[in-house]
Amino acid sequence: MPTLGLEDRIVDDAAYRRTLERLTQARVLLPTFAELAEPSRIPPPVREALAGVGPDEAHPLNLFRMHWYNGPDRTSQTPVPAHVVLGSELTGVDAKIVVALGDRFPMIRAHKVLAAYACLAPRIATGQFDPTSHRAIWPSTGNYCRGGVAISKLLGCRGVAVLPEGMSQERFDWLSEWVGNPAEDIIRTPGVESNVKEIYDKCAELSADPANVVFNQFSEFGNHLAHYLATGAALADVFEHMRRDRPELVLRAFVSASGSAGTLGAGDRLKELYGARIVAVEALECPTLLYNGFGEHNIQGIGDKHVPLVHNVHNTDIVTAVSDAATDHLAVLFSSDAGRNYLAGRRNAPSAVLQALPSLGLSSICNVLAAVKTAKYLDLGPDDVIVTVATDGAEMYRSERAKVLARDFHGELDAVAAGEAFGRWMLGAGTDHLLETTERDRDRIFNLGYFTWVEQQGVPVPDFVARRDQSFWSGLRQKLPAWDELIGELNERSGARAAWA
């Protein structure tokens, strides 16, 4: 599949030479995948130089902050990724639900910047993307396109965001500050979170121009591999950190909203290490995996109505769905004084949990609710652990919360409404709309992807079918050291490594 970011050799010598010139002039040093998985590998001179760079600056060194080990200030590094352990006070279940915090990532405060780099870096290192002449097209429902635009700016090339017009205003405000020409470089497609097909159609139109290179996170296997390597390792570190004090703990499941399915790649790593089950989550209003369904929803960050090509369907153990009414109402609860007072006074929520609530955006709350459903379904106890991720924080959804307050709470959340919302959506989360997948279920979900990828996007049938076998996915991992070798060679030839030594 050469068009899906799997090349591991130099494809275009002329483009490669121009890329070398650009990186030399801009003093851009590219991190390897191994360095982003283990930031301790980052060269000391780079870490020292990073101390003088703000995490939201358009500075090339911020590429070396695209990992899970950033401290609370988002400039320092921590030995264990930032996370919060949610106990029964908040979740109502005995199992420990551990949430890794994605708002520590640089520039966009979301872990999608890692996925964007993982799709772009192999193309740069193989001469498939020329930053001096190509435009990078980033199709997304919000955070991935922001990550792509940020990285494009760091490389001095033009990044174009393609996203539904119904996404939060905060996303568009951020993009307007980062793109070169907001009128041309922010493309709004019809619909909302679940209207991914419309994004694909616009990208097909844009790809007719050879100057445009589309980085489709739903089909770029670098997305899957980066999360398998980096996110999987980070979550394993969190769990091992917990086990130092409680060696009896068992990692039972990894939960992640489907979205582009990249983050689900971390589950493959955790299943190999601990036997954890992999739980894919989607919106109840658009239950594509669960019921072959369709619809619209507001859990921004989990675009659907299709099965991503990078979803390892035959390694998925459970599929479940969460309503956007639940995420909307809990987002208001977690961000309001009345809600936090209720959690502190009536639920005895620890201060560490209350302090972490701003790190939970809509899809993050969705992940937590799905973890609660999974804990109830598996009847997990106090020695059991479920891990998940907070892809982004609450700051990206202020305008959405204002809409929900006006629509559902007469403009204000009081103590009674806070208790009702918590009881209904958190304590009341059940095992409905949850499927423990059999081989037949996995075949059904896998086959559903045919219509997107073969019929609409032109992926050859043999390449599509090869993804049924786990050997395909394990074989992909050989790309990582090959890409790192190419990145290292590019850094040496550009002189960027010596420039920051």
N, C-alpha and C positions, 0 to 999 in steps of 0.2 A: 504494500500500500504506500507507494512513494509520495502521494499527495497528503498523507496523514501524519507527517512529521516523523517518519521512521528511518530516514536516511542516516547512515553513519559513516559517510565518506564525503569528500568535497565534490559537489555536483557541478558548480559553475566557478571556474578559476577566475574569470574576470570580475564577477561579483565579489568573490572572496578577496581579491586584491583591493578593490574599492572599500570593502568593509575594514580591511586592515588599516588603510589610510585614515578612515573616519575614526576608528578606535584609537589610533596613535595620536591624532590631533586632539581628540577630546579626553585623552588619558582615561579611557574606560577600561576597567579591569572586570572581567566577567567571573562570577563565582561558579565553582563546579557544583554539581548536584551533591557530591559528598560533603562539601563545605556547608551547604545549606541544611543537610541532615545532621551534621555534627559541627556546629559553629566553632568548637575548639580547634578545628583544623584551619580556620581562617588565619592567614599569616599575621603575626604580631604587629608589623608596621601598618597593616590595613586597620586592625582593631584600634591602634593608637590614633590613626588619622580620623577614624570614625567618631572619636570622642568630640571632635570639633565640628561635626556635621549634624544639623537638626534632623529628626526623623521624618519631617514633612518637607524637607528641602528637595528640589529637583537636582540632586547631586548624585553622580554615578556611584559613589561609595554606598549609597543606600541600597544598592543591589545586595550588599552583604548583610543587610538586616532582614532579608526575606526568609525568616525562619521563626520557629516557635519559642526561641529562648531569649526574647527581648524582655528587659526588666520593666517595672512599672513606669519608668520615665521614657521607655521606648528607645533609649540610647545605650544603656548598659546591657550586659548579658547576665543571665541567671543559669545556675547549674541544672535547674528543673523548670520545664515550661510552666508559664502562668496557668493556673487552673483553680477551680473552686469545687469543693466536695459538697454536694447537696444531700442533706440527711432527711429523715422522715418529717422534720418540722416543716419543710417546704414541700416535699414530694408526697408524703403520706405513705411511702413504702419503706420497708426495712433495708433494702439494698442501697448501696452507696452509688449515687449517680455523679460521675466526675465529668466536668465540663472544661475542656481546654479553651482558653480565651484568645480568640483571633484578632481582637482589636488592638493587640500589641504590634501588629505588623506595620511596616513603614508606609507612609504616604497616603494609603487609602484606609488604614485601620481595619483591614479585613484580610483573611488568609488567601483570597483569590489572587493576590499579587504574586504569590508563589506559583499558582497554576499558569498565570500569564507568562511568567518568565520561563516556565518549563516547556511551554509551547514555542516560544520565540528562540530560546538559546540554541536548540539543535539546528534550527533553520539558519541562524547567523553563522554558526561554526562550520556548516557545510556549504556555505555560499548560496543557499536558497533564498535568503532575504538580504537585499542590498539596502542598507539604511540611507544611502546617498540618493536613491531614486525611487524606492518602493514606498507605498503607503501601507501601513499595518492596519488591517480591518479587524475589529474586535467585536464579534457578535455576542450578546450577553443580555441577561435581565438585570444587570446593574453593577455588581462589584467586579466581575471579571473584566469588563470593558474599562472600568476605572483603573484597574491594575495594568492593563495593556497600554492605556494612554499614558500612565505615569512612566512605565518603562520606556515607551517610545520617546518621551521627552528626555529622559536620561541619556538616551542614545543619539539624540539630536535628529530624530526622524519624525515623520508625520504619523500620528495615530488617529484613527477614526473609530468612534464608538457607535455601535448599532444596537439600539435597545427599544423596548416598547414605550410608547408615549405615556402609558399609565403608571410608570414607576415613580417612586417618591421624588418630590421636588428637590430634596437634598442631593440626590444623585446628579441631577441636571445642574444644580448650582456648582457642585464640585467640578464637574466636567467643563463647565464654562470657564473656570479659572485655569484649567490645565491644558486644554486643546489649543492649537494654534489659531484656528478660525472656527468659532462656535457655530456660525451659520452653515458651514460645510462639513465640519468634523464631528458634529453630533447629529446622528440620523435617527429620527423617531419613527418607529414602525407601528402599525395599528395594533391596538389591544393592550393587554396587561401581562401579568407574570406568565400566564400559561400559553401565550401566543408565540411560541418558538418558531412555528412554520413560517410565519410572516418575516421573522428575522432571516431565516434561511433564504427566502425568496429574494429579499433585498441583497443579501450577500451574493447570490447567483448573478444578479444584475451587475453588481459592482465588480465581480471577478471577470467580467467580459473585458475589462481594461487590464492589460498585463502589468500595469504599474501597481495594481492593488493585490495584496497578498492577504488572504483571509485566514485568520487563526481561529478555527472553530473548536472551542473547548470541548464540545460534545463528541468530537471525532479525532482529536489530537491525543495520541497515546502518551505524550509527555505529561499531560494532565494526570492521567492515572499513575504513571511511574513516579512522579514527584511526590504524590501523596503516599504511595506505597512506601517509598524510601524515607521521606522526611517526616510526614505526618505520622506514619506508622511508628517510626523510631521515637518521636516525641511523646506519643501516647504511651508507648512501652516504658519510657523513662518515668513518666508520671506514675504509672502503676507500680513500677519497681520501687519508686520513692515511698509509696504508701506501704508496700510490703516490708520495708525495713522495720517498721514499728509493729506491723501486723502480718506476719508471714503466713497466716492462715487464709488470707484474702484470696479469692479466685476471680479472675476476669471472665465474666460470663458472656458479655455481648459488646459489640460496637454498633452504635446507632448513628445514622447520618441520613439527612434528606437526600433524595436522589439527585435533583438538580442536574448538573452536567455529569454526575456519577464519578467525578474525579476523586472526591474525598472518600468515597466508598473503597477506593484502592487501599487506604490505610487499613481497612478491615481485612483485606487479604493478608497483610503482614501480621496482624494481631491474631488471626485464625492460625497461621503457621506457628506463631510463638506460644500461644496459650490455648488454642482450641476455641477461641471466642466465636460466638455466632455473629453473623453479619445481618443487620436489620436496615432495610431501605425504607425510607419514609416519603410520603407524598401528601398532597392536600386532598382532603375528603371531597372537596368540591370538584376535583379533577383526578379521579382515581384510576389513572391509566394502567399502572402495574397491577393494581388490585382487582379491578373489574373491567379492564379495557375501556374505561370511561373517559369522559371529556368534560370540560367546563372552564369556568373562570374562578380565580381566587386571588387572595392578597398576601399569601405567605411569600413575600418577595425574596428571591434568591433560589427558588427551586422550580425553575421553568420546566414544563412538562408537555403532555399530549404526545409524547414519543418516548422511545427507549434509547438512551445515548449509546453510541457505538462503543464507548469506552467503559460501559457497565459490564462487569463480569457477572452476568446474570446467573450462570450455573454455579456460582459460589455464594449466592445470596440465600440466606436461611429463612428470613422472615420479611414480610412486607406488611406495612401498616399505614394507616392514614390518620391525619389530624385536621380538624376543621379550622379554617381561617378565623372563624368567630372566636375560637379559643385563643389563638395567638394574638388577635387584635385586642381582646379584653385583658389578657394577662400582660400585654405590653403596657397598657394604660395603668394597670394595677402596680406593676413593678416600678413605674416611673413617677408615680404620684405620692404626695405626702400621706394621703389617707391610706393608700395601699401599703406603703412601707411601715406605717404605724400599726396597721392591722397585723402584718407579718411579724413585727417585733413584739407587739403587746399580746396578741392572741395566739400566735403560733410559736413564739419564742425562737424565731429565726436568729441564728448567730450573726454577729456584726460582720463577719467575713462574707457571709452570704449576702447580706444587705448591701455591702459595699461592691459586690460583684454584679449586682442586678443591672447597672448601666452597660455592662458588657454583653447583654443579651438582646440581640435584635429579633426580628420576627421569625426568621428561620431557626435561630438559636433556641427560641422558646419552643418551636415545633420539635426540635431534636429532644429537648428535655421531656416534653409531654410523651413523645414516642418511647423514650427510655422508661418512663413511668408505666406505660402500657405494657412494655416488654417485661418489666420486673413483675408485674401482676400476672401476666400470662405464664411466665416461667416459675412463678411462686418462689421468688428469690428471697434470701434471708440476709441478716446483717453481715455475713462474711462474703457476700457476693458483690461484685462491682460491675457496673456498666459504664463505659466511657463514650463520650460524644464530644462534639465541638460547637463552640459559639463562633459562627463564621464571621459575624460582624456585631457591632454594638448598637445600642438604642439611639445614638445620636443621628443615625441615618434615617430615622422614622418619626421625627418630631411632627412633621406635617400630617403623617398618617394617623398618629395618636390624636391630633386635634380633630380630624374627621370623625374618628370613632367616638370621642367624647361628645361631640355635637350630635352624632347620629343615635348613640345608644345610651348615653348617660346624662342627657339634658345639659351638657356643657361642663359637668363637674362630677367627679367620683367621690362619694361620701363613704363613711365607714360601713354602712349597711351594704351598699353596692359592692364595696371591696370584698366583704365577706361572702356575698352571693357569688361574685365572679370566681373567687378562689375555690369555693366549695363546688361550684358547677364544673369548672374546667380543669382544676388541678386534682383535688381530692376525688372528683367524680370521673376522672379518666378511667375508662374500662378497657376490656379486651375485645370490644367490638371493632369491626373493620380491621382485623388482623389475620394474616394468613401465614401459617408455617408451611413453607413451600415444599411440595413433593417434586419429583423429577418431572411429572407432567405439568405442574404449575410453572416450573422453570422453562420448560419447552414452550409453553404458551407465551410467556413474557418475552422470551428470546425471539420467537417467531414474529411477534408484533413489530419488532424493529426492522423487519424486512421491508415494510412499506415505506419507511423513512429513508433507509440507507441504500437499498438496492433500487427500488422503483423511483424514488425522488432524487437521491443524491448520486446515484451511479456507481456505488461500490460494487465491485465484481462479486458474484455469488460465492465463489470459492473463498475469497477473503472474508466475506461476511460469515460464512459457515465455520471457518477455522476457529472462530471465537468460542465455539461450544466447548472446546477441549481445554482443560487447565494447562496443558503443556504449551498452548499458545501464550498464555499470560505469563507463565514462568519463563518462557523463552524471551519475552519482551525485556526482561530485566537485564539481559546481556547488553542492551543498548546503553544502559547507564554508564558503565565504565568506558565504553567506546565514546560516548558524548563527552565525558569528562576529559578524556585524552585529547579530543579535538579542541575543547575549550582551553585546556592548558597550552596546547600548541599555539592557538590563536593569541593567547595572552603573551606568550614568549615572543612571537613574531611581531606583534604590535608594539612591543616595548612597554606595555602597560604594567606588567609585573615589576619590571625594573624601576619604573617611574614611582611606584608606591613602596618600594623596598626601603 
